[in-house]
Amino acid sequence: MAQYTFEGTTVGELLDTPETMALIEKHIPDVLQHPLLEVGRSFIFKDALPYIEDMVTEDAIEAFRVDLEAL
């Protein structure tokens, strides 16, 4: 079972973990500029997706998911 998943990992955990932060910077760096990023730290990542859908492509999200679950 993957250590990090869209369904079980919070935005805050992804931001605070160097390995997952590197994946954010690689695949979906624009989300780091989201004005509500700090407010969304407690969200499970999948619940935050609607708030960033205009900032990222589906392909970028899928690449992030694959790399995230491979950790």
All heavy atoms as TSV, in Angstrom:
chain	resi	resn	atom	element	x	y	z
A	1	MET	N	N	0.843	-1.187	0.000
A	1	MET	CA	C	0.000	0.000	0.000
A	1	MET	C	C	0.884	1.245	0.000
A	1	MET	O	O	1.896	1.320	0.687
A	1	MET	CB	C	-0.911	-0.014	1.221
A	1	MET	CG	C	-1.825	1.159	1.293
A	1	MET	SD	S	-2.966	0.963	2.684
A	1	MET	CE	C	-4.179	2.117	2.174
A	2	ALA	N	N	0.478	2.227	-0.761
A	2	ALA	CA	C	1.243	3.458	-0.889
A	2	ALA	C	C	1.215	4.253	0.422
A	2	ALA	O	O	0.195	4.311	1.106
A	2	ALA	CB	C	0.683	4.303	-2.023
A	3	GLN	N	N	2.325	4.870	0.731
A	3	GLN	CA	C	2.418	5.689	1.935
A	3	GLN	C	C	1.633	6.995	1.767
A	3	GLN	O	O	1.045	7.496	2.713
A	3	GLN	CB	C	3.880	6.001	2.248
A	3	GLN	CG	C	4.077	6.836	3.482
A	3	GLN	CD	C	5.534	7.047	3.823
A	3	GLN	OE1	O	6.432	6.550	3.151
A	3	GLN	NE2	N	5.782	7.775	4.878
A	4	TYR	N	N	1.641	7.531	0.542
A	4	TYR	CA	C	0.947	8.785	0.245
A	4	TYR	C	C	-0.073	8.534	-0.858
A	4	TYR	O	O	0.251	7.906	-1.857
A	4	TYR	CB	C	1.936	9.850	-0.224
A	4	TYR	CG	C	3.034	10.121	0.771
A	4	TYR	CD1	C	4.314	9.609	0.577
A	4	TYR	CD2	C	2.801	10.869	1.914
A	4	TYR	CE1	C	5.328	9.852	1.484
A	4	TYR	CE2	C	3.804	11.112	2.834
A	4	TYR	CZ	C	5.061	10.601	2.614
A	4	TYR	OH	O	6.066	10.846	3.523
A	5	THR	N	N	-1.290	9.031	-0.649
A	5	THR	CA	C	-2.339	8.877	-1.658
A	5	THR	C	C	-3.183	10.148	-1.716
A	5	THR	O	O	-3.207	10.926	-0.766
A	5	THR	CB	C	-3.287	7.705	-1.337
A	5	THR	OG1	O	-4.002	8.015	-0.135
A	5	THR	CG2	C	-2.546	6.387	-1.197
A	6	PHE	N	N	-3.890	10.321	-2.815
A	6	PHE	CA	C	-4.819	11.438	-2.953
A	6	PHE	C	C	-5.954	11.308	-1.940
A	6	PHE	O	O	-6.513	12.296	-1.491
A	6	PHE	CB	C	-5.421	11.475	-4.356
A	6	PHE	CG	C	-4.552	12.109	-5.407
A	6	PHE	CD1	C	-3.210	12.379	-5.198
A	6	PHE	CD2	C	-5.094	12.440	-6.627
A	6	PHE	CE1	C	-2.432	12.968	-6.181
A	6	PHE	CE2	C	-4.334	13.036	-7.617
A	6	PHE	CZ	C	-2.998	13.295	-7.389
A	7	GLU	N	N	-6.300	10.071	-1.596
A	7	GLU	CA	C	-7.450	9.815	-0.729
A	7	GLU	C	C	-7.119	9.824	0.753
A	7	GLU	O	O	-8.028	9.792	1.578
A	7	GLU	CB	C	-8.080	8.458	-1.078
A	7	GLU	CG	C	-8.659	8.386	-2.466
A	7	GLU	CD	C	-7.612	8.156	-3.559
A	7	GLU	OE1	O	-6.477	7.745	-3.238
A	7	GLU	OE2	O	-7.931	8.418	-4.731
A	8	GLY	N	N	-5.838	9.845	1.103
A	8	GLY	CA	C	-5.502	9.731	2.516
A	8	GLY	C	C	-4.456	10.683	3.038
A	8	GLY	O	O	-4.153	10.661	4.232
A	9	THR	N	N	-3.929	11.540	2.188
A	9	THR	CA	C	-2.859	12.442	2.601
A	9	THR	C	C	-3.350	13.878	2.536
A	9	THR	O	O	-3.993	14.279	1.568
A	9	THR	CB	C	-1.635	12.274	1.683
A	9	THR	OG1	O	-1.272	10.890	1.636
A	9	THR	CG2	C	-0.449	13.067	2.203
A	10	THR	N	N	-3.034	14.639	3.576
A	10	THR	CA	C	-3.466	16.037	3.584
A	10	THR	C	C	-2.511	16.898	2.765
A	10	THR	O	O	-1.344	16.555	2.551
A	10	THR	CB	C	-3.513	16.611	5.008
A	10	THR	OG1	O	-2.188	16.634	5.544
A	10	THR	CG2	C	-4.456	15.825	5.909
A	11	VAL	N	N	-3.035	18.026	2.346
A	11	VAL	CA	C	-2.224	19.010	1.630
A	11	VAL	C	C	-1.045	19.419	2.514
A	11	VAL	O	O	0.093	19.508	2.054
A	11	VAL	CB	C	-3.078	20.238	1.234
A	11	VAL	CG1	C	-2.213	21.366	0.706
A	11	VAL	CG2	C	-4.150	19.837	0.227
A	12	GLY	N	N	-1.292	19.646	3.784
A	12	GLY	CA	C	-0.224	20.038	4.704
A	12	GLY	C	C	0.887	19.015	4.790
A	12	GLY	O	O	2.072	19.364	4.800
A	13	GLU	N	N	0.528	17.740	4.853
A	13	GLU	CA	C	1.541	16.683	4.895
A	13	GLU	C	C	2.368	16.675	3.617
A	13	GLU	O	O	3.592	16.516	3.666
A	13	GLU	CB	C	0.886	15.320	5.112
A	13	GLU	CG	C	1.889	14.200	5.288
A	13	GLU	CD	C	1.239	12.860	5.583
A	13	GLU	OE1	O	0.002	12.770	5.683
A	13	GLU	OE2	O	2.000	11.885	5.708
A	14	LEU	N	N	1.709	16.872	2.479
A	14	LEU	CA	C	2.437	16.909	1.211
A	14	LEU	C	C	3.400	18.092	1.163
A	14	LEU	O	O	4.521	17.970	0.671
A	14	LEU	CB	C	1.458	16.979	0.043
A	14	LEU	CG	C	0.573	15.768	-0.171
A	14	LEU	CD1	C	-0.444	16.033	-1.272
A	14	LEU	CD2	C	1.396	14.530	-0.487
A	15	LEU	N	N	2.963	19.225	1.700
A	15	LEU	CA	C	3.812	20.412	1.695
A	15	LEU	C	C	4.974	20.296	2.677
A	15	LEU	O	O	6.053	20.848	2.435
A	15	LEU	CB	C	2.987	21.657	2.045
A	15	LEU	CG	C	1.912	22.053	1.038
A	15	LEU	CD1	C	1.057	23.170	1.610
A	15	LEU	CD2	C	2.534	22.468	-0.288
A	16	ASP	N	N	4.777	19.578	3.769
A	16	ASP	CA	C	5.782	19.486	4.829
A	16	ASP	C	C	6.778	18.347	4.650
A	16	ASP	O	O	7.765	18.278	5.383
A	16	ASP	CB	C	5.095	19.333	6.186
A	16	ASP	CG	C	4.309	20.567	6.577
A	16	ASP	OD1	O	4.561	21.644	6.005
A	16	ASP	OD2	O	3.427	20.450	7.454
A	17	THR	N	N	6.535	17.461	3.713
A	17	THR	CA	C	7.409	16.315	3.481
A	17	THR	C	C	8.304	16.620	2.283
A	17	THR	O	O	7.796	16.853	1.179
A	17	THR	CB	C	6.573	15.049	3.214
A	17	THR	OG1	O	5.680	14.855	4.324
A	17	THR	CG2	C	7.456	13.825	3.053
A	18	PRO	N	N	9.615	16.657	2.480
A	18	PRO	CA	C	10.513	17.051	1.377
A	18	PRO	C	C	10.323	16.248	0.089
A	18	PRO	O	O	10.340	16.823	-1.005
A	18	PRO	CB	C	11.908	16.850	1.969
A	18	PRO	CG	C	11.710	17.000	3.439
A	18	PRO	CD	C	10.346	16.432	3.729
A	19	GLU	N	N	10.115	14.945	0.204
A	19	GLU	CA	C	9.962	14.113	-0.994
A	19	GLU	C	C	8.691	14.446	-1.769
A	19	GLU	O	O	8.696	14.494	-3.001
A	19	GLU	CB	C	9.958	12.612	-0.628
A	19	GLU	CG	C	11.244	12.123	-0.038
A	19	GLU	CD	C	11.354	12.335	1.474
A	19	GLU	OE1	O	10.414	12.838	2.099
A	19	GLU	OE2	O	12.415	11.998	2.031
A	20	THR	N	N	7.598	14.678	-1.048
A	20	THR	CA	C	6.345	14.991	-1.726
A	20	THR	C	C	6.341	16.438	-2.219
A	20	THR	O	O	5.782	16.730	-3.280
A	20	THR	CB	C	5.131	14.701	-0.828
A	20	THR	OG1	O	5.257	15.427	0.396
A	20	THR	CG2	C	5.028	13.211	-0.535
A	21	MET	N	N	6.982	17.326	-1.475
A	21	MET	CA	C	7.095	18.716	-1.927
A	21	MET	C	C	7.876	18.778	-3.241
A	21	MET	O	O	7.534	19.553	-4.141
A	21	MET	CB	C	7.766	19.561	-0.853
A	21	MET	CG	C	7.910	21.000	-1.237
A	21	MET	SD	S	6.319	21.795	-1.508
A	21	MET	CE	C	6.812	23.485	-1.386
A	22	ALA	N	N	8.898	17.948	-3.369
A	22	ALA	CA	C	9.670	17.901	-4.618
A	22	ALA	C	C	8.793	17.474	-5.784
A	22	ALA	O	O	8.937	17.987	-6.900
A	22	ALA	CB	C	10.866	16.964	-4.467
A	23	LEU	N	N	7.862	16.559	-5.536
A	23	LEU	CA	C	6.945	16.127	-6.597
A	23	LEU	C	C	5.959	17.239	-6.971
A	23	LEU	O	O	5.625	17.400	-8.139
A	23	LEU	CB	C	6.180	14.876	-6.168
A	23	LEU	CG	C	7.017	13.618	-5.975
A	23	LEU	CD1	C	6.142	12.460	-5.512
A	23	LEU	CD2	C	7.763	13.261	-7.240
A	24	ILE	N	N	5.518	17.991	-5.980
A	24	ILE	CA	C	4.649	19.139	-6.269
A	24	ILE	C	C	5.398	20.128	-7.147
A	24	ILE	O	O	4.878	20.607	-8.153
A	24	ILE	CB	C	4.168	19.811	-4.972
A	24	ILE	CG1	C	3.227	18.885	-4.210
A	24	ILE	CG2	C	3.486	21.154	-5.280
A	24	ILE	CD1	C	2.880	19.347	-2.807
A	25	GLU	N	N	6.625	20.424	-6.760
A	25	GLU	CA	C	7.437	21.374	-7.529
A	25	GLU	C	C	7.704	20.877	-8.946
A	25	GLU	O	O	7.776	21.670	-9.876
A	25	GLU	CB	C	8.739	21.654	-6.805
A	25	GLU	CG	C	8.530	22.455	-5.533
A	25	GLU	CD	C	9.764	22.573	-4.664
A	25	GLU	OE1	O	10.675	21.706	-4.762
A	25	GLU	OE2	O	9.822	23.532	-3.871
A	26	LYS	N	N	7.799	19.576	-9.110
A	26	LYS	CA	C	8.056	18.987	-10.427
A	26	LYS	C	C	6.813	18.996	-11.310
A	26	LYS	O	O	6.884	19.374	-12.478
A	26	LYS	CB	C	8.553	17.548	-10.245
A	26	LYS	CG	C	8.751	16.793	-11.542
A	26	LYS	CD	C	9.209	15.365	-11.280
A	26	LYS	CE	C	9.326	14.582	-12.574
A	26	LYS	NZ	N	9.708	13.183	-12.314
A	27	HIS	N	N	5.679	18.562	-10.759
A	27	HIS	CA	C	4.484	18.321	-11.576
A	27	HIS	C	C	3.450	19.445	-11.553
A	27	HIS	O	O	2.814	19.701	-12.576
A	27	HIS	CB	C	3.796	17.024	-11.142
A	27	HIS	CG	C	4.599	15.794	-11.390
A	27	HIS	ND1	N	4.889	15.344	-12.657
A	27	HIS	CD2	C	5.182	14.919	-10.529
A	27	HIS	CE1	C	5.622	14.232	-12.570
A	27	HIS	NE2	N	5.806	13.963	-11.291
A	28	ILE	N	N	3.247	20.045	-10.400
A	28	ILE	CA	C	2.154	21.025	-10.266
A	28	ILE	C	C	2.612	22.268	-9.494
A	28	ILE	O	O	1.962	22.685	-8.525
A	28	ILE	CB	C	0.906	20.370	-9.631
A	28	ILE	CG1	C	1.244	19.678	-8.299
A	28	ILE	CG2	C	0.238	19.401	-10.591
A	28	ILE	CD1	C	0.024	19.166	-7.532
A	29	PRO	N	N	3.712	22.881	-9.906
A	29	PRO	CA	C	4.277	23.995	-9.132
A	29	PRO	C	C	3.357	25.207	-9.013
A	29	PRO	O	O	3.456	25.953	-8.024
A	29	PRO	CB	C	5.551	24.342	-9.904
A	29	PRO	CG	C	5.270	23.908	-11.304
A	29	PRO	CD	C	4.435	22.656	-11.152
A	30	ASP	N	N	2.470	25.412	-9.953
A	30	ASP	CA	C	1.589	26.582	-9.886
A	30	ASP	C	C	0.697	26.582	-8.649
A	30	ASP	O	O	0.317	27.646	-8.154
A	30	ASP	CB	C	0.730	26.680	-11.142
A	30	ASP	CG	C	1.536	27.062	-12.371
A	30	ASP	OD1	O	2.699	27.493	-12.224
A	30	ASP	OD2	O	1.002	26.919	-13.485
A	31	VAL	N	N	0.390	25.402	-8.113
A	31	VAL	CA	C	-0.486	25.360	-6.937
A	31	VAL	C	C	0.177	25.997	-5.715
A	31	VAL	O	O	-0.515	26.421	-4.789
A	31	VAL	CB	C	-0.972	23.932	-6.598
A	31	VAL	CG1	C	-1.711	23.322	-7.765
A	31	VAL	CG2	C	0.147	23.046	-6.132
A	32	LEU	N	N	1.484	26.099	-5.730
A	32	LEU	CA	C	2.182	26.721	-4.604
A	32	LEU	C	C	1.913	28.218	-4.521
A	32	LEU	O	O	2.183	28.840	-3.493
A	32	LEU	CB	C	3.685	26.450	-4.695
A	32	LEU	CG	C	4.065	24.970	-4.612
A	32	LEU	CD1	C	5.553	24.790	-4.885
A	32	LEU	CD2	C	3.674	24.394	-3.270
A	33	GLN	N	N	1.355	28.776	-5.575
A	33	GLN	CA	C	0.997	30.197	-5.600
A	33	GLN	C	C	-0.485	30.428	-5.280
A	33	GLN	O	O	-0.944	31.568	-5.290
A	33	GLN	CB	C	1.318	30.788	-6.982
A	33	GLN	CG	C	2.755	30.622	-7.405
A	33	GLN	CD	C	3.738	31.163	-6.373
A	33	GLN	OE1	O	3.564	32.260	-5.862
A	33	GLN	NE2	N	4.756	30.386	-6.066
A	34	HIS	N	N	-1.215	29.369	-5.005
A	34	HIS	CA	C	-2.651	29.502	-4.727
A	34	HIS	C	C	-2.849	30.373	-3.482
A	34	HIS	O	O	-2.212	30.144	-2.455
A	34	HIS	CB	C	-3.285	28.133	-4.514
A	34	HIS	CG	C	-4.769	28.149	-4.608
A	34	HIS	ND1	N	-5.563	28.705	-3.645
A	34	HIS	CD2	C	-5.602	27.686	-5.570
A	34	HIS	CE1	C	-6.830	28.577	-3.989
A	34	HIS	NE2	N	-6.881	27.965	-5.167
A	35	PRO	N	N	-3.729	31.365	-3.560
A	35	PRO	CA	C	-3.913	32.272	-2.430
A	35	PRO	C	C	-4.485	31.611	-1.169
A	35	PRO	O	O	-4.313	32.138	-0.077
A	35	PRO	CB	C	-4.880	33.337	-2.967
A	35	PRO	CG	C	-5.528	32.732	-4.153
A	35	PRO	CD	C	-4.556	31.727	-4.716
A	36	LEU	N	N	-5.100	30.463	-1.310
A	36	LEU	CA	C	-5.676	29.775	-0.146
A	36	LEU	C	C	-4.890	28.528	0.247
A	36	LEU	O	O	-5.403	27.670	0.962
A	36	LEU	CB	C	-7.132	29.417	-0.424
A	36	LEU	CG	C	-8.063	30.613	-0.658
A	36	LEU	CD1	C	-9.458	30.131	-1.023
A	36	LEU	CD2	C	-8.100	31.510	0.563
A	37	LEU	N	N	-3.657	28.448	-0.193
A	37	LEU	CA	C	-2.846	27.256	0.076
A	37	LEU	C	C	-2.766	26.942	1.573
A	37	LEU	O	O	-2.998	25.812	1.981
A	37	LEU	CB	C	-1.439	27.436	-0.501
A	37	LEU	CG	C	-0.494	26.256	-0.351
A	37	LEU	CD1	C	-1.024	25.053	-1.134
A	37	LEU	CD2	C	0.895	26.621	-0.834
A	38	GLU	N	N	-2.467	27.923	2.378
A	38	GLU	CA	C	-2.334	27.679	3.819
A	38	GLU	C	C	-3.665	27.277	4.455
A	38	GLU	O	O	-3.697	26.454	5.357
A	38	GLU	CB	C	-1.737	28.899	4.511
A	38	GLU	CG	C	-0.262	29.107	4.194
A	38	GLU	CD	C	0.607	27.909	4.568
A	38	GLU	OE1	O	0.473	27.375	5.698
A	38	GLU	OE2	O	1.431	27.505	3.732
A	39	VAL	N	N	-4.745	27.832	3.973
A	39	VAL	CA	C	-6.071	27.485	4.485
A	39	VAL	C	C	-6.397	26.026	4.166
A	39	VAL	O	O	-7.056	25.342	4.949
A	39	VAL	CB	C	-7.143	28.421	3.887
A	39	VAL	CG1	C	-8.548	28.000	4.293
A	39	VAL	CG2	C	-6.870	29.860	4.294
A	40	GLY	N	N	-5.915	25.542	3.024
A	40	GLY	CA	C	-6.222	24.187	2.578
A	40	GLY	C	C	-5.334	23.097	3.142
A	40	GLY	O	O	-5.481	21.933	2.769
A	41	ARG	N	N	-4.433	23.426	4.044
A	41	ARG	CA	C	-3.500	22.431	4.584
A	41	ARG	C	C	-4.198	21.228	5.221
A	41	ARG	O	O	-3.683	20.123	5.187
A	41	ARG	CB	C	-2.546	23.068	5.585
A	41	ARG	CG	C	-1.560	24.029	4.961
A	41	ARG	CD	C	-0.642	24.631	6.005
A	41	ARG	NE	N	0.267	23.652	6.544
A	41	ARG	CZ	C	1.430	23.290	6.005
A	41	ARG	NH1	N	1.834	23.857	4.894
A	41	ARG	NH2	N	2.187	22.392	6.569
A	42	SER	N	N	-5.366	21.425	5.799
A	42	SER	CA	C	-6.044	20.318	6.484
A	42	SER	C	C	-6.888	19.465	5.534
A	42	SER	O	O	-7.394	18.416	5.927
A	42	SER	CB	C	-6.930	20.851	7.610
A	42	SER	OG	O	-7.951	21.667	7.087
A	43	PHE	N	N	-7.030	19.888	4.289
A	43	PHE	CA	C	-7.819	19.134	3.308
A	43	PHE	C	C	-7.086	17.859	2.899
A	43	PHE	O	O	-5.870	17.872	2.704
A	43	PHE	CB	C	-8.004	19.939	2.018
A	43	PHE	CG	C	-9.045	21.008	2.071
A	43	PHE	CD1	C	-9.055	21.952	3.077
A	43	PHE	CD2	C	-10.008	21.084	1.085
A	43	PHE	CE1	C	-10.002	22.945	3.107
A	43	PHE	CE2	C	-10.971	22.084	1.104
A	43	PHE	CZ	C	-10.962	23.021	2.125
A	44	ILE	N	N	-7.827	16.779	2.743
A	44	ILE	CA	C	-7.294	15.611	2.062
A	44	ILE	C	C	-7.079	16.050	0.620
A	44	ILE	O	O	-7.895	16.796	0.064
A	44	ILE	CB	C	-8.285	14.420	2.143
A	44	ILE	CG1	C	-8.496	13.999	3.603
A	44	ILE	CG2	C	-7.822	13.253	1.283
A	44	ILE	CD1	C	-7.264	13.466	4.309
A	45	PHE	N	N	-5.995	15.621	-0.014
A	45	PHE	CA	C	-5.646	16.154	-1.322
A	45	PHE	C	C	-6.781	16.049	-2.334
A	45	PHE	O	O	-7.068	16.993	-3.055
A	45	PHE	CB	C	-4.368	15.506	-1.869
A	45	PHE	CG	C	-3.860	16.205	-3.090
A	45	PHE	CD1	C	-3.144	17.381	-2.990
A	45	PHE	CD2	C	-4.139	15.715	-4.353
A	45	PHE	CE1	C	-2.705	18.049	-4.119
A	45	PHE	CE2	C	-3.707	16.365	-5.489
A	45	PHE	CZ	C	-2.984	17.536	-5.371
A	46	LYS	N	N	-7.471	14.916	-2.384
A	46	LYS	CA	C	-8.549	14.756	-3.378
A	46	LYS	C	C	-9.649	15.781	-3.167
A	46	LYS	O	O	-10.293	16.214	-4.118
A	46	LYS	CB	C	-9.110	13.339	-3.385
A	46	LYS	CG	C	-10.023	12.999	-2.236
A	46	LYS	CD	C	-10.656	11.638	-2.428
A	46	LYS	CE	C	-11.530	11.273	-1.268
A	46	LYS	NZ	N	-12.793	11.950	-1.214
A	47	ASP	N	N	-9.876	16.216	-1.935
A	47	ASP	CA	C	-10.904	17.219	-1.652
A	47	ASP	C	C	-10.460	18.620	-2.065
A	47	ASP	O	O	-11.291	19.512	-2.238
A	47	ASP	CB	C	-11.265	17.207	-0.172
A	47	ASP	CG	C	-11.923	15.900	0.247
A	47	ASP	OD1	O	-12.529	15.231	-0.625
A	47	ASP	OD2	O	-11.819	15.535	1.431
A	48	ALA	N	N	-9.160	18.810	-2.227
A	48	ALA	CA	C	-8.625	20.102	-2.660
A	48	ALA	C	C	-8.586	20.227	-4.184
A	48	ALA	O	O	-8.452	21.337	-4.709
A	48	ALA	CB	C	-7.228	20.303	-2.088
A	49	LEU	N	N	-8.693	19.131	-4.897
A	49	LEU	CA	C	-8.588	19.157	-6.360
A	49	LEU	C	C	-9.530	20.150	-7.039
A	49	LEU	O	O	-9.099	20.853	-7.956
A	49	LEU	CB	C	-8.768	17.750	-6.937
A	49	LEU	CG	C	-7.584	16.810	-6.743
A	49	LEU	CD1	C	-7.949	15.397	-7.192
A	49	LEU	CD2	C	-6.367	17.311	-7.469
A	50	PRO	N	N	-10.790	20.262	-6.632
A	50	PRO	CA	C	-11.660	21.235	-7.306
A	50	PRO	C	C	-11.152	22.680	-7.210
A	50	PRO	O	O	-11.444	23.493	-8.069
A	50	PRO	CB	C	-13.000	21.082	-6.581
A	50	PRO	CG	C	-12.971	19.711	-6.005
A	50	PRO	CD	C	-11.537	19.460	-5.663
A	51	TYR	N	N	-10.377	22.968	-6.185
A	51	TYR	CA	C	-9.885	24.329	-5.984
A	51	TYR	C	C	-8.651	24.660	-6.823
A	51	TYR	O	O	-8.270	25.827	-6.916
A	51	TYR	CB	C	-9.575	24.561	-4.503
A	51	TYR	CG	C	-10.798	24.391	-3.638
A	51	TYR	CD1	C	-11.013	23.201	-2.938
A	51	TYR	CD2	C	-11.755	25.397	-3.547
A	51	TYR	CE1	C	-12.143	23.032	-2.156
A	51	TYR	CE2	C	-12.893	25.229	-2.770
A	51	TYR	CZ	C	-13.075	24.048	-2.080
A	51	TYR	OH	O	-14.203	23.882	-1.323
A	52	ILE	N	N	-8.036	23.632	-7.413
A	52	ILE	CA	C	-6.836	23.877	-8.222
A	52	ILE	C	C	-7.014	23.463	-9.676
A	52	ILE	O	O	-6.087	23.580	-10.465
A	52	ILE	CB	C	-5.593	23.161	-7.625
A	52	ILE	CG1	C	-5.775	21.641	-7.614
A	52	ILE	CG2	C	-5.276	23.705	-6.253
A	52	ILE	CD1	C	-4.510	20.864	-7.318
A	53	GLU	N	N	-8.206	23.010	-10.036
A	53	GLU	CA	C	-8.402	22.453	-11.382
A	53	GLU	C	C	-8.119	23.459	-12.494
A	53	GLU	O	O	-7.752	23.055	-13.597
A	53	GLU	CB	C	-9.791	21.860	-11.529
A	53	GLU	CG	C	-10.918	22.846	-11.407
A	53	GLU	CD	C	-12.285	22.174	-11.400
A	53	GLU	OE1	O	-12.368	20.938	-11.441
A	53	GLU	OE2	O	-13.275	22.913	-11.353
A	54	ASP	N	N	-8.249	24.742	-12.215
A	54	ASP	CA	C	-7.950	25.737	-13.241
A	54	ASP	C	C	-6.460	26.081	-13.299
A	54	ASP	O	O	-6.031	26.838	-14.160
A	54	ASP	CB	C	-8.779	27.005	-13.029
A	54	ASP	CG	C	-8.496	27.686	-11.709
A	54	ASP	OD1	O	-8.060	27.005	-10.758
A	54	ASP	OD2	O	-8.699	28.912	-11.616
A	55	MET	N	N	-5.671	25.492	-12.394
A	55	MET	CA	C	-4.238	25.789	-12.322
A	55	MET	C	C	-3.360	24.671	-12.884
A	55	MET	O	O	-2.172	24.879	-13.094
A	55	MET	CB	C	-3.821	26.041	-10.866
A	55	MET	CG	C	-4.566	27.176	-10.199
A	55	MET	SD	S	-4.050	27.376	-8.494
A	55	MET	CE	C	-2.579	28.366	-8.744
A	56	VAL	N	N	-3.946	23.489	-13.073
A	56	VAL	CA	C	-3.171	22.316	-13.473
A	56	VAL	C	C	-3.916	21.522	-14.538
A	56	VAL	O	O	-5.134	21.601	-14.640
A	56	VAL	CB	C	-2.872	21.403	-12.266
A	56	VAL	CG1	C	-2.008	22.091	-11.236
A	56	VAL	CG2	C	-4.153	20.929	-11.620
A	57	THR	N	N	-3.167	20.733	-15.290
A	57	THR	CA	C	-3.790	19.864	-16.283
A	57	THR	C	C	-4.075	18.498	-15.663
A	57	THR	O	O	-3.455	18.116	-14.666
A	57	THR	CB	C	-2.887	19.674	-17.513
A	57	THR	OG1	O	-1.703	18.956	-17.099
A	57	THR	CG2	C	-2.499	21.010	-18.140
A	58	GLU	N	N	-4.983	17.776	-16.287
A	58	GLU	CA	C	-5.269	16.415	-15.825
A	58	GLU	C	C	-4.037	15.531	-15.946
A	58	GLU	O	O	-3.789	14.681	-15.094
A	58	GLU	CB	C	-6.431	15.818	-16.615
A	58	GLU	CG	C	-7.766	16.415	-16.269
A	58	GLU	CD	C	-8.908	15.742	-17.015
A	58	GLU	OE1	O	-8.812	14.531	-17.319
A	58	GLU	OE2	O	-9.898	16.432	-17.284
A	59	ASP	N	N	-3.252	15.732	-17.010
A	59	ASP	CA	C	-2.030	14.947	-17.190
A	59	ASP	C	C	-1.027	15.214	-16.076
A	59	ASP	O	O	-0.370	14.287	-15.583
A	59	ASP	CB	C	-1.385	15.244	-18.545
A	59	ASP	CG	C	-2.198	14.694	-19.707
A	59	ASP	OD1	O	-3.052	13.804	-19.493
A	59	ASP	OD2	O	-1.970	15.151	-20.837
A	60	ALA	N	N	-0.891	16.467	-15.669
A	60	ALA	CA	C	0.043	16.811	-14.589
A	60	ALA	C	C	-0.415	16.197	-13.270
A	60	ALA	O	O	0.413	15.668	-12.508
A	60	ALA	CB	C	0.175	18.320	-14.460
A	61	ILE	N	N	-1.712	16.243	-13.006
A	61	ILE	CA	C	-2.249	15.630	-11.782
A	61	ILE	C	C	-2.013	14.127	-11.788
A	61	ILE	O	O	-1.627	13.539	-10.777
A	61	ILE	CB	C	-3.752	15.960	-11.624
A	61	ILE	CG1	C	-3.933	17.418	-11.260
A	61	ILE	CG2	C	-4.423	15.063	-10.604
A	61	ILE	CD1	C	-3.454	17.790	-9.875
A	62	GLU	N	N	-2.231	13.491	-12.928
A	62	GLU	CA	C	-2.028	12.044	-13.011
A	62	GLU	C	C	-0.553	11.692	-12.823
A	62	GLU	O	O	-0.221	10.728	-12.120
A	62	GLU	CB	C	-2.556	11.499	-14.336
A	62	GLU	CG	C	-2.396	9.999	-14.496
A	62	GLU	CD	C	-3.107	9.160	-13.432
A	62	GLU	OE1	O	-3.989	9.662	-12.705
A	62	GLU	OE2	O	-2.765	7.971	-13.330
A	63	ALA	N	N	0.345	12.446	-13.416
A	63	ALA	CA	C	1.781	12.201	-13.243
A	63	ALA	C	C	2.167	12.377	-11.776
A	63	ALA	O	O	2.955	11.592	-11.226
A	63	ALA	CB	C	2.587	13.128	-14.131
A	64	PHE	N	N	1.610	13.392	-11.126
A	64	PHE	CA	C	1.863	13.608	-9.695
A	64	PHE	C	C	1.351	12.424	-8.886
A	64	PHE	O	O	2.042	11.908	-8.016
A	64	PHE	CB	C	1.205	14.917	-9.249
A	64	PHE	CG	C	1.307	15.181	-7.778
A	64	PHE	CD1	C	2.537	15.313	-7.162
A	64	PHE	CD2	C	0.160	15.294	-7.006
A	64	PHE	CE1	C	2.632	15.559	-5.795
A	64	PHE	CE2	C	0.245	15.544	-5.646
A	64	PHE	CZ	C	1.475	15.675	-5.039
A	65	ARG	N	N	0.136	11.971	-9.185
A	65	ARG	CA	C	-0.437	10.836	-8.452
A	65	ARG	C	C	0.424	9.590	-8.585
A	65	ARG	O	O	0.723	8.912	-7.601
A	65	ARG	CB	C	-1.858	10.531	-8.947
A	65	ARG	CG	C	-2.542	9.411	-8.129
A	65	ARG	CD	C	-3.802	8.908	-8.797
A	65	ARG	NE	N	-3.527	8.248	-10.051
A	65	ARG	CZ	C	-2.991	7.019	-10.174
A	65	ARG	NH1	N	-2.671	6.319	-9.102
A	65	ARG	NH2	N	-2.787	6.502	-11.367
A	66	VAL	N	N	0.862	9.282	-9.801
A	66	VAL	CA	C	1.674	8.088	-10.020
A	66	VAL	C	C	2.973	8.170	-9.240
A	66	VAL	O	O	3.357	7.214	-8.544
A	66	VAL	CB	C	1.942	7.914	-11.542
A	66	VAL	CG1	C	3.002	6.867	-11.791
A	66	VAL	CG2	C	0.655	7.543	-12.268
A	67	ASP	N	N	3.653	9.301	-9.335
A	67	ASP	CA	C	4.922	9.446	-8.601
A	67	ASP	C	C	4.706	9.455	-7.096
A	67	ASP	O	O	5.496	8.888	-6.335
A	67	ASP	CB	C	5.639	10.729	-9.023
A	67	ASP	CG	C	6.341	10.594	-10.361
A	67	ASP	OD1	O	6.342	9.477	-10.942
A	67	ASP	OD2	O	6.903	11.603	-10.818
A	68	LEU	N	N	3.617	10.070	-6.640
A	68	LEU	CA	C	3.309	10.141	-5.214
A	68	LEU	C	C	3.097	8.740	-4.649
A	68	LEU	O	O	3.659	8.385	-3.615
A	68	LEU	CB	C	2.050	10.982	-5.002
A	68	LEU	CG	C	1.584	11.185	-3.583
A	68	LEU	CD1	C	2.582	12.039	-2.813
A	68	LEU	CD2	C	0.197	11.815	-3.552
A	69	GLU	N	N	2.300	7.940	-5.345
A	69	GLU	CA	C	1.994	6.605	-4.847
A	69	GLU	C	C	3.169	5.646	-4.981
A	69	GLU	O	O	3.185	4.589	-4.362
A	69	GLU	CB	C	0.742	6.075	-5.519
A	69	GLU	CG	C	-0.484	6.874	-5.071
A	69	GLU	CD	C	-1.790	6.410	-5.682
A	69	GLU	OE1	O	-1.799	5.445	-6.469
A	69	GLU	OE2	O	-2.823	7.034	-5.360
A	70	ALA	N	N	4.172	6.033	-5.756
A	70	ALA	CA	C	5.368	5.206	-5.895
A	70	ALA	C	C	6.360	5.407	-4.746
A	70	ALA	O	O	7.282	4.606	-4.579
A	70	ALA	CB	C	6.059	5.494	-7.225
A	71	LEU	N	N	6.171	6.472	-3.978
A	71	LEU	CA	C	7.092	6.724	-2.848
A	71	LEU	C	C	6.959	5.681	-1.765
A	71	LEU	O	O	5.927	5.145	-1.529
A	71	LEU	CB	C	6.832	8.113	-2.253
A	71	LEU	CG	C	7.241	9.296	-3.089
A	71	LEU	CD1	C	6.887	10.597	-2.348
A	71	LEU	CD2	C	8.730	9.290	-3.390
